[in-house]
């Protein structure tokens, strides 16, 4: 059995994010995945996933593949504006951490 790599863990997390957004319209779902990863992942995590993504093929959810290929989504993310920027407090944003 092969060892689980950091890239495998990142893909699992990204696929879980995609599963959450699956019920939204396609463009909103892609935007949601993109914005979540942009807001909550470190640049190192993003770069590792981007580099490994081609090798994952169909293991990577189509929403993840699409979200990682864009610079800016064409649709708005379905998540509330206050949660898009975790650095800002108030208006419902979390101050945990």
VOBA-1610 file (N, C-alpha, C; in pm, whole numbers, padded with zeros to 5 digits, always signed):
BEGIN
Unk+00084-00118+00000Unk+00000+00000+00000Unk+00089+00125+00000Unk+00059+00219-00089Unk+00140+00340-00102Unk+00114+00435+00014Unk+00217+00506+00051Unk+00206+00605+00158Unk+00121+00723+00109Unk+00047+00782+00201Unk-00035+00898+00168Unk+00055+01021+00173Unk+00058+01095+00063Unk+00143+01214+00053Unk+00065+01340+00093Unk+00138+01448+00110Unk+00074+01577+00137Unk-00020+01613+00022Unk+00022+01586-00099Unk-00061+01616-00215Unk-00191+01536-00212Unk-00184+01409-00168Unk-00305+01328-00154Unk-00401+01392-00053Unk-00346+01440+00057Unk-00428+01504+00161Unk-00492+01633+00109Unk-00414+01711+00034Unk-00467+01834-00024Unk-00579+01804-00122Unk-00561+01700-00203Unk-00667+01663-00297Unk-00792+01620-00223Unk-00775+01541-00117Unk-00891+01498-00038Unk-00965+01620+00016Unk-00892+01716+00070Unk-00955+01837+00124Unk-01025+01916+00013Unk-00958+01932-00100Unk-01018+02006-00212Unk-01144+01937-00262Unk-01141+01805-00272Unk-01259+01729-00315Unk-01374+01743-00214Unk-01340+01752-00085Unk-01444+01773+00016Unk-01508+01911-00001Unk-01427+02011-00032Unk-01480+02145-00058Unk-01573+02140-00179Unk-01531+02072-00283Unk-01614+02058-00403Unk-01745+01988-00371Unk-01741+01887-00286Unk-01864+01816-00247Unk-01962+01910-00180Unk-01910+02000-00096Unk-01997+02098-00030Unk-02068+02186-00132Unk-01996+02231-00233Unk-02053+02325-00330Unk-02129+02257-00444Unk-02131+02125-00448Unk-02193+02050-00557Unk-02339+02087-00581Unk-02413+02126-00479Unk-02556+02153-00496Unk-02585+02291-00556Unk-02482+02373-00572Unk-02502+02507-00630Unk-02491+02501-00782Unk-02543+02602-00851Unk-02523+02607-00997Unk-02374+02599-01030Unk-02342+02542-01143Unk-02205+02508-01180Unk-02105+02623-01162Unk-02133+02739-01221Unk-02039+02852-01212Unk-02023+02900-01069Unk-02131+02899-00991Unk-02123+02938-00850Unk-02041+02836-00771Unk-02057+02708-00804Unk-01983+02603-00736Unk-01833+02618-00761Unk-01796+02644-00886Unk-01654+02665-00920Unk-01601+02787-00845Unk-01680+02895-00844Unk-01640+03016-00772Unk-01625+02988-00623Unk-01715+02909-00567Unk-01708+02876-00425Unk-01582+02799-00390Unk-01549+02701-00471Unk-01427+02622-00449Unk-01305+02714-00461Unk-01302+02793-00567Unk-01190+02884-00591Unk-01172+02982-00475Unk-01279+03046-00435Unk-01273+03147-00328Unk-01236+03084-00194Unk-01288+02965-00166Unk-01255+02899-00039Unk-01105+02868-00032Unk-01053+02810-00137Unk-00911+02775-00139Unk-00826+02902-00132Unk-00865+03004-00205Unk-00792+03131-00204Unk-00792+03195-00065Unk-00904+03186+00005Unk-00918+03253+00135Unk-00855+03175+00250Unk-00859+03042+00245Unk-00823+02964+00363Unk-00697+02879+00349Unk-00645+02864+00230Unk-00525+02783+00211Unk-00403+02874+00200Unk-00289+02823+00244Unk-00165+02898+00228Unk-00119+02889+00082Unk-00039+02985+00037Unk+00014+02976-00099Unk+00089+02845-00124Unk+00161+02796-00024Unk+00235+02669-00039Unk+00139+02553-00067Unk+00027+02550+00003Unk-00073+02445-00018Unk-00129+02453-00160Unk-00161+02573-00203Unk-00218+02593-00337Unk-00117+02548-00444Unk+00008+02589-00429Unk+00109+02552-00528Unk+00131+02401-00534Unk+00130+02337-00417Unk+00147+02191-00415Unk+00033+02121-00489Unk-00090+02168-00463Unk-00204+02106-00531Unk-00198+02134-00681Unk-00168+02257-00718Unk-00159+02291-00861Unk-00057+02203-00933Unk+00058+02183-00871Unk+00164+02102-00932Unk+00124+01955-00944Unk+00050+01905-00846Unk+00013+01763-00844Unk-00115+01733-00922Unk-00196+01834-00947Unk-00328+01813-01005Unk-00327+01735-01137Unk-00239+01765-01232Unk-00241+01689-01357Unk-00224+01538-01337Unk-00144+01499-01239Unk-00121+01358-01213Unk-00237+01286-01148Unk-00329+01361-01089Unk-00445+01300-01024Unk-00554+01260-01122Unk-00556+01325-01237Unk-00656+01291-01338Unk-00798+01298-01283Unk-00874+01191-01305Unk-01015+01186-01265Unk-01036+01176-01114Unk-00929+01152-01037Unk-00942+01150-00891Unk-00977+01289-00839Unk-00937+01391-00915Unk-00967+01529-00877Unk-01106+01564-00928Unk-01191+01609-00840Unk-01325+01651-00875Unk-01318+01756-00986Unk-01410+01750-01080Unk-01412+01845-01192Unk-01422+01989-01141Unk-01493+02012-01032Unk-01503+02147-00976Unk-01366+02195-00927Unk-01288+02105-00869Unk-01153+02139-00824Unk-01066+02172-00944Unk-01070+02088-01045Unk-00988+02111-01165Unk-01022+02245-01228Unk-01151+02274-01240Unk-01192+02401-01300Unk-01153+02520-01212Unk-01173+02506-01082Unk-01143+02616-00989Unk-00994+02649-00988Unk-00911+02547-01004Unk-00767+02569-00999Unk-00712+02623-01130Unk-00791+02620-01236Unk-00744+02667-01367Unk-00777+02814-01394Unk-00853+02877-01305Unk-00895+03014-01330Unk-00824+03113-01240Unk-00810+03235-01289Unk-00753+03342-01206Unk-00862+03410-01127Unk-00977+03424-01188Unk-01091+03490-01123Unk-01220+03424-01172Unk-01308+03383-01082Unk-01433+03318-01123Unk-01524+03413-01201Unk-01605+03355-01289Unk-01701+03435-01366Unk-01827+03463-01286Unk-01854+03382-01184Unk-01973+03398-01101Unk-01932+03437-00959Unk-02030+03480-00884Unk-02009+03507-00741Unk-02011+03375-00665Unk-01931+03369-00561Unk-01936+03254-00473Unk-02069+03257-00397Unk-02129+03142-00372Unk-02254+03140-00297Unk-02237+03163-00147Unk-02114+03166-00097Unk-02096+03188+00046Unk-02109+03336+00079Unk-02148+03364+00202Unk-02171+03503+00243Unk-02045+03586+00232Unk-02061+03710+00198Unk-01947+03800+00179Unk-01860+03809+00305Unk-01918+03806+00421Unk-01841+03820+00545Unk-01743+03705+00565Unk-01771+03590+00507Unk-01682+03476+00527Unk-01579+03464+00416Unk-01585+03548+00315Unk-01488+03541+00206Unk-01352+03594+00247Unk-01347+03685+00343Unk-01221+03741+00387Unk-01206+03717+00536Unk-01139+03608+00573Unk-01129+03575+00716Unk-01048+03676+00795Unk-00977+03766+00727Unk-00897+03867+00797Unk-00983+03981+00851Unk-01105+03995+00796Unk-01193+04101+00841Unk-01286+04048+00950Unk-01307+04129+01053Unk-01397+04091+01161Unk-01529+04164+01144Unk-01631+04112+01208Unk-01762+04176+01202Unk-01846+04120+01089Unk-01969+04162+01082Unk-02063+04117+00978Unk-02067+03966+00966Unk-02051+03897+01078Unk-02065+03751+01075Unk-01937+03676+01053Unk-01826+03743+01028Unk-01699+03673+01007Unk-01649+03616+01139Unk-01576+03511+01131Unk-01524+03447+01251Unk-01401+03521+01303Unk-01387+03528+01434Unk-01266+03584+01493Unk-01187+03475+01564Unk-01217+03349+01531Unk-01148+03236+01592Unk-01010+03220+01529Unk-00911+03262+01595Unk-00775+03243+01544Unk-00724+03365+01484
//
